[in-house]
Every structure is written in structure tokens, then in C-alpha cells.
């Protein structure tokens, strides 16, 4: 029996299983679909739904809807979640939603339009609906939206034995919790005790003697990015959430905090690439164009600046045609160096490793690194230019331009996001465009300017 369970747990969604499920769906064989899908984790089933087209999704859901659960609903990508909910019978949606904690319901509601939100809310029991609506009343992206309302609390004067008896006798407990939160008569949290310490202590030990040093609270209006930082910085596994009066209103667990951290990193990566913070391979062509076209237009204008700089040196390029072949080397190498520096700076700002206190030291470090990289590349490209074109002056101009642009790239990669941060803007939002423009313009200007002075 144990061996069979272990075998089931090891089954993953590979290409062969995907094709087998698709064939069973096409044949309308419900029993086979259920047999193939049943051993899979909800996350794998969600992946399968994301891999097939809309028509196949509807056919699959028609066969599978009876086994559809809340864990699967929370795993489905938000880009197709509304479509999935619309394809399911109302009673299936209702049953699936009732399986979820309030924080998972709120997470689902945030990505749905009003009609679909209404279907979800109507499926909830009155107490759960009130809790969800209260959470939705908090600002988007706040701790109040992230927290779960189901908490386990105990009076500060309780002993371990009283807490254990309470937990054993409770009719309903959260699906996932790590601490028992100690509160005063006004429901203000005073500390928390891990379940491990409760189970390992004697019954007569007071809970207040077992509280964790890591205890801290966050207000419900705190930004979720700040909450994720607190979890990561102080190695928390859960954190009580309080209202403006300091009263306990919920708790955030580590899984939700880490999801936020992952989303923040993903958004930064997408913004750096200029494709929109919610871009997905599941988006349609028009949605993809809306996300990408604005930054392509911006890049079109910034590229025009580089073209203008080049046009100022038309006579130099005409006189020495070889310069036209060498220009991209300086600009592209500078662009790569700028992107390297930029990626490190944006990440450091997000994790608060780069602050006003150490900004000067980081800038000087990038300056030194850029100069050293430039000198190393200058030796290589200078000798290569001399060998290929037989003119040491061309190699020398190329080497000097490389040093200048590497320094500009390194400084731009850190100063541009720092400036955007100081202005209250997202450092990842436009840094890539600015840094690329800077390295292109300065690369062409340095190379062609030096060539004009030295070679003409």
C-alpha cells in the first residue's frame, strides 16, 4: 500500500501524459480522463489547462468538473481563471470556493471582473463572504488583501495544557497555521508560540514563557512588498496583521509572503525587458501588442538620438569607411555592460542592499569595475583593430572609445535606477531603455569623436 502511494506521488505531467489526456478528452472518455488526472498534483493539472487551447479546455472541464477542487482553482493562472470559472457549473464553483481559506479567495477575486466576482461571493457562506468582503475593502496590494482571517489565538495567561486541550477540541482550525497567537482582552497580539514548542513543553508551562523573539506585527494597510521584505529579512514563518487600533484582524503565512516576493521579482524582470508586468505566454496577440508596443515606440525615439549623433560624423565615416564596421562593437559591448550593472542595481534596490547610506560606495565600485573592464577589452579590441586594418591609430581610437563607454555603462547602470528611485518611480520600469540609449549615444559619440580628432 505504502509503495503504491509513493508511486502515485512521483507521477508528473510529462509530454506523454499530456498527449494521453488530450486523446482521452477528444474521445470523450471521462473514466480515462479521471484516471490519468487523478494522480497529478493540482499545480500539474493547472499547467495542463494552460497548455491546451480554449476549445480543449472546455471539453476537458466538461468531463472533469465533478472532481474540480478549490486547490486547483487557486493554482490556475489568472489569465485563464475567469474562462475556467465561466465554463464550470455554478455548484462546482461553489464547492471549490468553500474549500479555500479567505486569503486564497481574495487572491482569486482580485483577478476577476465583477460578474465573475459575484459568482464567487454568492457561493460563500455568509460568514466567509463577510470576511472576504472586509479583506477586499483594504487597498489593492496591501497586507489586508494578503492575510487570511482564520487565526488561532489564546489568552496570554493560558498554559500549554490549556492550549493543547483547546486545539484538540476545536471544531474548525485553519488548514495551515504555524503559531498560536497570544492576545490581551482587547484582542491585541502580545506574542506567538510555535506549535513545535507547545508540543515539546510540559502542560503546566505558561505560554508567555515560550514566545518567539521573532514576533512582530504589520498593519493591514501595509504594502505587500514591505510584508514580503519583512518575512525575508527576519526569517518569519507567519506574521499577525493588526488594524489601526492594534487589534488582531488576520495572519499572513510564509507561503503567501514568498508568492509576493516571487511576483515582485517577476515584475521587475518583465519591466526591465519592457513587456509589461503582467505579460504571459497565454496572452492573445492584441494583449501582447498592448504590452510591448509602447516601449518599442519609446525605443524608436531613443534610437533616433543615436542616429542623429552618427549623422553629425558623416564626413568622418565617409573618409574612413572602416569606422562604419567598428561602431557597433563599441555600442553593443557598452549595452551589455550597462545591462549587467543595471540588473545588479535593480535587484539590490529591491532587497534594500543598495540604499542612500552605501550608494556612493556602490557607484565608486561600479566606476572602478567599468574602468578595469574597459582597459581589458581595450587591449583586446585595440590589438585586433590594428591587426585587421593595419593601422595602430584605428586600434588606439577603438581602445579609448571602449574604455569611455565601459565607464559610462557601469555608471549609468547604477545611477539611472538610483535616480528613478529618488524620484519615487519604479527603478525597473524604464531603466533598460535609458541605459541602452546612454551607452549607444556615448559609444558612438566617443568612437566617432575620437576618430575625428585623431584620424582626420
C-alpha positions in Angstrom: 0.0 0.0 0.0 2.8 2.4 1.0 4.7 1.6 -2.2 1.6 2.3 -4.3 1.2 5.7 -2.6 4.8 6.6 -3.2 4.5 5.7 -6.8 1.4 7.9 -7.2 3.3 10.8 -5.6 6.1 10.5 -8.1 3.9 10.9 -11.2 4.4 14.1 -13.1 2.9 15.9 -16.0 5.2 14.8 -18.9 4.6 15.1 -22.6 3.3 11.5 -22.8 0.7 12.1 -20.2 -0.4 15.4 -21.7 -1.0 13.7 -25.1 -2.8 10.8 -23.3 -5.1 13.2 -21.5 -5.8 15.1 -24.8 -6.6 11.9 -26.6 -9.0 10.8 -23.8 -10.7 14.2 -23.9 -11.0 14.1 -27.7 -12.6 10.6 -27.3 -15.0 11.8 -24.6 -13.7 9.1 -22.3 -14.5 10.5 -18.8 -13.3 7.5 -16.9 -9.9 7.5 -18.7 -9.5 11.3 -18.1 -10.2 10.9 -14.4 -7.8 8.0 -14.2 -5.0 9.9 -15.9 -5.5 13.2 -14.0 -6.2 11.8 -10.5 -2.6 11.1 -9.5 -1.4 14.5 -10.6 -0.9 17.5 -8.2 -3.3 20.4 -8.6 -0.4 22.5 -9.9 0.3 20.0 -12.7 -3.4 19.9 -13.7 -3.3 23.7 -13.8 -0.3 23.5 -16.1 -2.2 21.1 -18.4 -5.1 23.6 -18.6 -2.6 26.3 -19.6 -1.0 24.2 -22.3 -4.2 23.4 -24.2 -6.4 25.8 -26.2 -9.7 27.2 -25.2 -11.8 24.6 -27.0 -9.9 21.7 -25.4 -10.2 23.4 -22.0 -14.0 23.5 -22.3 -14.1 19.8 -23.3 -11.8 18.8 -20.5 -13.7 20.7 -17.9 -17.0 19.2 -19.1 -15.5 15.8 -18.3 -13.5 16.7 -15.2 -15.8 19.2 -13.5 -17.1 16.7 -10.9 -13.6 16.3 -9.5 -12.7 20.0 -9.6 -11.5 21.3 -6.3 -10.5 24.6 -4.6 -6.8 23.8 -4.7 -6.9 23.6 -8.5 -8.9 26.8 -8.7 -6.2 28.7 -6.8 -3.4 27.2 -8.9 -4.8 28.2 -12.3 -3.1 31.2 -14.0 -5.1 34.3 -13.7 -5.1 34.8 -17.5 -7.4 31.9 -17.9 -9.1 31.6 -14.5 -12.1 33.6 -15.5 -12.6 31.5 -18.6 -12.4 28.3 -16.4 -14.9 29.6 -13.9 -17.3 30.5 -16.7 -17.0 27.0 -18.1 -17.8 25.3 -14.8 -21.3 24.6 -13.4 -22.3 27.0 -10.6 -22.4 24.2 -8.0 -18.9 23.1 -8.8 -17.5 26.6 -8.4 -19.4 27.0 -5.1 -18.0 23.7 -3.7 -14.5 24.6 -4.9 -14.5 28.0 -3.3 -15.8 26.7 0.0 -12.6 24.6 0.3 -10.4 27.7 0.3 -9.1 30.0 3.0 -10.2 33.6 2.8 -6.8 34.8 1.5 -7.0 32.4 -1.4 -10.5 33.5 -2.2 -9.3 37.2 -2.2 -6.4 36.3 -4.4 -8.8 34.8 -6.9 -11.3 37.7 -6.8 -8.6 40.3 -7.4 -8.1 39.0 -11.0 -11.7 38.6 -11.9 -14.3 41.0 -13.5 -17.4 42.0 -11.5 -19.7 39.3 -12.9 -17.3 36.5 -12.1 -16.6 38.0 -8.6 -20.3 37.9 -7.9 -20.4 34.2 -8.7 -17.6 33.5 -6.3 -19.1 35.7 -3.5 -22.6 34.1 -3.9 -21.0 30.7 -3.4 -19.6 31.5 0.0 -21.3 31.1 3.4 -22.4 34.4 4.9 -19.6 34.4 7.5 -16.9 33.7 4.8 -18.5 36.2 2.5 -18.3 39.0 5.1 -14.7 38.1 5.8 -13.8 38.2 2.1 -15.6 41.5 1.5 -13.8 43.0 4.5 -10.5 41.9 3.1 -11.4 43.3 -0.3 -12.1 46.7 1.3 -8.4 47.1 2.0 -6.2 48.7 -0.7 -5.0 46.5 -3.5 -1.6 45.2 -2.8 -1.9 45.6 0.9 -1.4 43.2 3.8 -5.2 43.2 4.4 -5.6 41.6 1.0 -2.8 39.1 1.6 -3.8 37.9 5.1 -6.1 35.0 6.0 -8.8 35.8 8.5 -8.7 32.3 10.1 -6.3 32.6 13.1 -5.6 30.6 16.2 -5.4 32.7 19.4 -5.1 32.1 23.1 -5.3 34.4 26.2 -1.9 35.4 27.4 -2.4 33.6 30.8 -3.0 30.2 29.3 -0.7 27.2 29.9 0.5 24.7 27.3 -2.1 22.2 28.5 -5.0 24.6 28.1 -3.8 25.4 24.6 -3.5 21.7 23.6 -6.9 21.0 25.0 -8.4 23.9 23.1 -6.8 22.8 19.8 -7.9 19.2 20.2 -11.5 20.4 21.0 -11.8 23.0 18.3 -14.3 22.1 15.6 -12.7 24.2 12.9 -9.0 25.2 12.6 -7.2 26.8 9.7 -5.8 24.4 7.0 -2.4 25.9 7.6 -1.0 27.7 10.7 2.3 27.7 12.5 1.7 29.8 15.6 -0.7 30.2 18.4 -1.0 34.0 18.9 -1.3 35.3 22.4 -3.7 38.2 22.8 -4.9 40.5 25.6 -8.6 41.0 26.4 -8.8 43.8 23.7 -7.5 41.3 21.0 -4.2 43.0 20.7 -1.4 40.5 19.9 1.3 40.2 22.5 3.4 37.4 21.0 3.2 34.0 19.5 4.3 30.4 20.2 5.2 27.8 17.6 3.3 24.6 17.5 6.6 22.8 18.0 7.4 24.5 21.3 3.9 23.8 22.5 4.1 20.1 21.8 7.5 19.8 23.3 6.8 21.7 26.6 5.1 20.4 29.8 1.4 21.1 30.2 1.9 23.4 33.2 4.3 25.7 31.4 2.9 29.2 30.7 2.6 30.1 27.0 4.1 33.5 27.7 7.3 31.8 28.7 7.5 30.2 25.2 7.0 33.3 23.0 9.3 33.7 20.0 11.9 36.5 19.8 10.9 37.0 16.1 7.5 38.3 17.0 6.3 41.4 15.1 3.1 42.7 13.5 2.2 44.6 10.4 -0.7 46.9 9.8 -3.4 45.8 7.4 -2.7 48.8 5.2 1.0 48.0 4.8 2.1 47.3 1.2 2.5 43.6 0.5 6.0 44.2 -0.9 7.0 45.6 2.5 5.5 42.5 4.1 7.5 40.2 1.9 10.6 42.1 2.7 10.0 41.7 6.5 9.4 37.9 6.1 12.6 37.6 4.1 14.7 39.9 6.3 13.7 38.4 9.6 13.1 34.8 8.6 9.4 34.8 9.7 7.0 31.9 9.1 3.9 33.9 9.9 3.0 37.4 11.0 -0.1 38.8 12.7 -1.9 41.6 11.0 -3.5 44.4 13.0 -5.8 47.2 12.3 -5.2 50.9 13.0 -6.1 50.3 16.7 -3.6 47.5 17.0 -6.3 44.8 17.2 -5.7 41.4 15.5 -7.5 41.0 12.2 -5.7 38.2 10.5 -2.4 36.5 9.8 0.0 36.2 6.8 1.8 32.9 6.3 5.2 32.4 4.7 3.8 30.8 1.5 1.8 33.9 0.7 4.7 36.2 1.5 7.1 34.2 -0.7 4.5 34.3 -3.5 4.6 38.1 -3.3 8.4 38.1 -3.4 8.3 35.9 -6.5 5.8 38.2 -8.2 7.9 41.2 -7.4 11.0 39.6 -8.9 9.0 38.5 -12.0 7.5 42.0 -12.4 11.0 43.6 -12.2 12.3 41.1 -14.9 9.4 41.8 -17.2 9.6 45.6 -16.7 13.4 45.5 -17.4 12.5 43.8 -20.7 9.8 46.4 -21.5 7.0 43.8 -21.9 4.6 44.8 -19.1 4.4 43.5 -15.6 1.6 41.0 -16.3 2.9 39.6 -19.6 2.3 35.9 -20.2 2.6 33.3 -22.9 -1.1 32.7 -22.5 -2.0 36.3 -23.6 -3.6 36.8 -27.0 -1.9 38.8 -29.9 -3.7 42.0 -29.1 -2.9 41.9 -25.4 0.8 41.2 -26.3 0.9 44.2 -28.6 -0.6 46.5 -26.0 2.1 45.4 -23.5 5.1 45.7 -25.8 4.3 48.4 -28.4 4.5 51.4 -26.1 8.1 50.6 -25.1 9.0 49.8 -28.7 7.8 53.3 -29.7 9.8 54.8 -26.9 12.8 52.9 -28.1 12.2 54.1 -31.6 12.6 57.7 -30.4 15.6 57.0 -28.3 17.3 55.2 -31.2 16.7 58.3 -33.2 19.1 60.1 -30.9 21.8 57.6 -31.7 21.1 58.1 -35.4 21.3 61.9 -35.0 24.8 61.5 -33.3 26.0 59.3 -36.1 24.8 61.8 -38.8 27.0 64.5 -37.2 30.0 62.5 -38.2 29.0 61.7 -41.8 32.2 63.2 -43.2 34.4 61.2 -40.9 32.7 57.9 -41.8 32.9 58.7 -45.5 36.6 59.4 -45.2 37.3 56.2 -43.2 34.7 53.6 -44.2 36.2 51.1 -41.7 34.6 53.1 -38.9 31.1 52.0 -40.0 32.0 48.4 -39.4 33.6 49.1 -36.0 30.9 51.3 -34.5 28.5 48.5 -33.4 31.3 46.8 -31.4 31.7 49.7 -29.0 28.0 50.4 -28.6 26.9 46.7 -28.2 29.6 45.9 -25.7 28.6 49.0 -23.7 25.0 48.0 -23.8 25.8 44.5 -22.4 27.9 46.1 -19.6 25.2 48.6 -18.8 22.6 45.8 -18.6 24.9 43.8 -16.2 25.3 46.8 -13.9 21.6 47.6 -14.1 20.4 44.1 -13.2 22.6 44.1 -10.1 21.5 47.6 -9.1 17.7 47.0 -9.5 18.0 43.7 -7.6 19.9 45.5 -4.8 17.3 48.2 -4.6 14.5 45.7 -4.4 16.2 43.9 -1.5 17.4 47.1 0.1 21.0 46.2 -0.2 21.5 49.5 -2.1 20.4 52.5 -0.1 21.4 56.1 0.3 23.8 55.1 3.0 26.0 53.0 0.7 25.1 54.5 -2.7 28.4 56.4 -3.0 30.5 53.3 -2.3 28.5 51.3 -4.9 28.9 54.0 -7.5 32.6 54.1 -6.9 32.8 50.4 -7.1 31.0 50.4 -10.5 33.3 53.2 -11.7 36.4 51.1 -10.9 34.9 47.9 -12.4 33.9 49.8 -15.6 37.4 51.2 -15.9 39.0 47.8 -15.4 36.7 46.1 -17.8 37.3 48.8 -20.3 41.0 48.5 -20.1 40.9 44.7 -20.5 38.6 45.0 -23.5 40.6 47.9 -24.9 43.8 45.8 -25.1 41.9 43.0 -27.0 40.0 45.2 -29.4 42.8 47.6 -29.9 45.3 44.9 -31.0 42.6 43.3 -33.1 41.8 46.6 -34.9 45.5 47.2 -35.5 46.0 43.7 -36.9 42.9 43.7 -39.1 43.2 47.2 -40.6 46.9 47.6 -40.4 46.6 51.0 -38.7 47.6 51.4 -35.0 45.7 54.6 -34.8 42.4 52.9 -35.6 43.2 50.3 -32.9 44.0 53.1 -30.4 40.8 55.0 -31.1 38.8 51.8 -30.7 40.6 51.1 -27.4 40.0 54.6 -26.0 36.3 54.6 -27.0 35.9 51.2 -25.3 37.3 52.4 -22.0 35.0 55.5 -22.1 31.8 53.5 -22.9 32.5 50.8 -20.3 32.8 53.5 -17.6 29.6 55.2 -18.9 27.8 51.9 -19.0 28.8 50.9 -15.5 27.9 54.3 -14.0 24.6 54.5 -16.0 23.6 51.0 -14.9 23.6 52.1 -11.2 22.9 55.9 -11.4 19.8 55.6 -13.6 17.8 53.2 -11.3 19.0 55.2 -8.3 17.7 58.4 -9.8 14.3 56.8 -10.6 14.1 55.5 -7.1 14.9 59.0 -5.7 12.1 60.4 -7.9 9.6 57.8 -6.5 9.4 55.8 -9.7 9.9 52.0 -10.1 13.6 51.6 -11.0 12.8 48.6 -13.2 10.2 50.5 -15.2 12.3 52.4 -17.7 15.9 51.8 -16.6 16.7 49.5 -19.5 15.6 52.0 -22.2 17.6 54.8 -20.6 20.7 52.8 -20.1 20.7 51.4 -23.6 20.2 54.8 -25.1 23.0 56.2 -22.9 25.5 53.5 -23.9 24.6 53.8 -27.6 24.9 57.5 -27.7 28.1 57.7 -25.7 29.6 54.8 -27.6 29.0 56.4 -31.0 30.0 59.8 -29.7 33.2 58.7 -28.1 34.3 56.5 -31.0 33.4 58.9 -33.8 34.5 61.9 -31.9 37.9 60.4 -31.1 38.2 59.2 -34.7 37.6 62.8 -36.0 40.2 64.2 -33.7 42.9 61.6 -34.2 42.4 60.2 -37.7 41.1 63.1 -39.8 
